[in-house]
Amino acid sequence: MAQLGEEATLASLRQSFGFFENFECAREFVGDKSHAQEFRYRVGDAAFNGMDSIRLDAAGKVSDLVVLVRPVSDIMKRGEEAAR
């Protein structure tokens, strides 16, 4: 789901980091106006990995942030558990 604005994005990130275990940045890719970060973390017995893609505007502020996480099977399982 898209988050608009700094406060909504920060709230979403704070909530996510509340249940991540062993979060680590595996690699970073840095460009003039775009950055990417590969990461790994655990939630319970499930291991996840993903990528953040970040674009900056002319003022150097984040204009676009896309977060990709896998495997989808464990994401769905965690979502079902959270809904209970």
C-alpha positions in Angstrom: 0.0 0.0 0.0 1.3 3.4 -0.9 2.3 5.8 1.9 2.2 9.5 1.2 4.2 12.0 3.3 7.0 11.8 5.8 5.0 11.0 8.9 3.1 8.1 7.3 6.3 6.6 6.0 8.1 7.0 9.3 5.2 5.4 11.2 5.2 2.4 8.8 8.9 1.9 9.2 8.8 2.2 13.0 6.0 -0.5 13.0 8.0 -2.8 10.8 11.2 -2.6 12.8 9.3 -3.4 15.9 9.0 -7.1 14.8 12.2 -7.6 12.7 14.9 -9.8 14.2 18.5 -9.7 13.2 18.0 -7.0 10.6 21.2 -6.4 8.5 22.1 -4.4 5.4 23.8 -6.8 3.0 24.7 -4.4 0.2 24.2 -0.8 -0.8 24.2 0.8 -4.3 24.5 4.5 -4.4 24.0 6.9 -7.4 23.5 10.6 -7.7 19.7 10.5 -7.5 18.9 6.9 -6.7 20.0 4.4 -4.1 19.3 0.7 -3.4 19.8 -1.3 -0.3 19.6 -5.1 0.0 18.6 -6.3 3.4 17.9 -9.5 5.4 15.9 -10.1 8.6 14.0 -12.8 10.5 10.6 -12.9 12.1 10.3 -16.0 14.2 11.4 -19.0 12.2 11.0 -17.3 8.9 14.0 -15.7 7.0 13.3 -12.8 4.6 15.4 -10.8 2.2 14.5 -7.7 0.2 15.5 -4.5 -1.6 14.7 -0.9 -1.0 14.8 1.3 -4.1 15.0 5.1 -3.3 14.8 8.0 -5.6 15.7 11.6 -4.6 14.2 14.9 -5.9 16.3 18.0 -6.8 16.3 19.0 -3.1 17.8 15.7 -2.0 14.5 14.5 -0.4 13.0 11.1 -1.0 10.6 11.3 -3.9 9.9 7.6 -4.3 10.6 4.5 -2.1 9.8 1.0 -3.2 10.3 -2.0 -0.8 10.4 -5.5 -2.2 10.5 -8.5 0.2 10.5 -12.2 -0.4 9.5 -15.1 0.0 5.9 -14.3 -0.6 4.7 -17.6 1.1 6.2 -16.5 4.5 4.9 -12.9 4.0 1.4 -14.3 3.6 1.8 -16.6 6.6 2.9 -13.7 8.8 0.0 -11.6 7.6 -2.5 -14.4 8.5 -0.9 -14.7 12.0 -1.1 -10.9 12.5 -4.8 -10.8 11.5 -5.7 -13.2 14.3 
